[in-house]
């Protein structure tokens, strides 16, 4: 199991010591990400990943984490 570190403390999945507590995450290119809503969560992530296919990016700035969901309150 991979360890995902995240510093976005207003995300629903943010956990103590800057860990991501999501069951799964979806990272894709910005171009592909614009076709889907924010806050993708499992099991949606696997379906969307299959639909998107491979999405090359030239740098980390060209990518998007689609799993982000803002905490309530």
Secondary structure, 3 states (H helix, E strand, C coil): CCCCECCCCCECCEECCCEECCCCCCEEEHHHHCCCCCCCCCCHHHHHHHHHCCCCCCCHHHEEECCCCECCC
